[in-house]
Amino acid sequence: MMSKDIPLEEGLMIIEEAIGKAKKIMQGCPETKFTFEEYQKYYECVYFMCNYHDTYENSMQLYNQFKRSLEESINTMVVPSLMCQDDDAYLLRQLVLMWSNYKLMARWLFRFFQYLDRYFIPRDNLPSLDELTVSCFQDLVFKKFFCQFQAAALSLINQEREGLQIDCDLLKNVVHTFVELDKYGQTKYYEDFEQAMLVDTSALYSRLASEWLLCDSTADYVQKVYWCLSQENRRASHYLHPRTAEMLRQIVRNQLLEQPANKLFEKKQAENSGITTDYQEMLSKCAGMTLEGGSSVSATEEWLAALMASSTNIC
């Protein structure tokens, strides 16, 4: 056990050793570990500095040292790795990698500084070490690059909708990063991304509805609707937050089924040369029918499902 009487400058130098080793994680060595003896040395250093001499000054110095170590790591390693990245997937991979390494580095530092969290921080009503870890990343990374992260994620989603192969696990990790960054602070990054994604989705399916109504038969149209709903369900389950899934499905239903319902009915009448099928009869044919995803269909969707089912018999 080290001496209880640790001068401020000496104590800060000892802790700087711990910070220097922890930073190796950010430099590409995530396997970096501390021995039990090292952990004991650094933890006791913080403990004794906070309990002897001018404890408030020492505690505040240690708190600022913890914050400064986070900021230096972000500014020297995270930010440069994200600069001037034109490849969407590469940018997001760098984000996920840097956030993962940063959290691991901060977790080690927290073990040495945790005495601050127990006694000093609550007494002075300061942000906890966890809050400080997240807020530093928010302030120095997300406030600068979030628009690029969001645009890159939306681009990959649209690429998949166009039939291209993308890294779904990467998108899942990006979404998880957004959610984690929402834990502290007033800015809700996942909510912002979610809103932008839903607006994009609405615009896409509004355009597709117009194109399909013009070019496709009603039977082909409804087949495409079911396929889109299936794909969006799969997409939501693979890499979007669970709360987003129902909103996504509702937008697709609204743009492809509910809003164009009257036009579809008129189109079907024209295709049948005046032969119509009773509305109530069609509803009875598909009672209890559900769309993929488990949610009950609306009356409009029942009508359209029955319309598709009856199209081959009518035409």
Secondary structure, 3 states (H helix, E strand, C coil): CCCCCCCHHHHHHHHHHHHHHHHHHHCCCCCCCCCHHHHHHHHHHHHHHHHCCCHHHHHHHHHHHHHHHHHHHHHHHHHHHHCCCCCHHHHHHHHHHHHHHHHHHHHHHHHHHHHHHHHHHHHHCCCCHHHHHHHHHHHHHHHHHHHHHHHHHHHHHHHHHCCCCCCHHHHHHHHHHHHHHCCCCCCCHHHHHHHHHHHHHHHHHHHHHHHHHHHCCHHHHHHHHHHHHHHHHHHHHHHCCHHHHHHHHHHHHHHHHHCCHHHHHHHHHHHCCCCCCCHHHHHHHCCCCECCCCCECCHHHHHHHHHHHHHHHHC
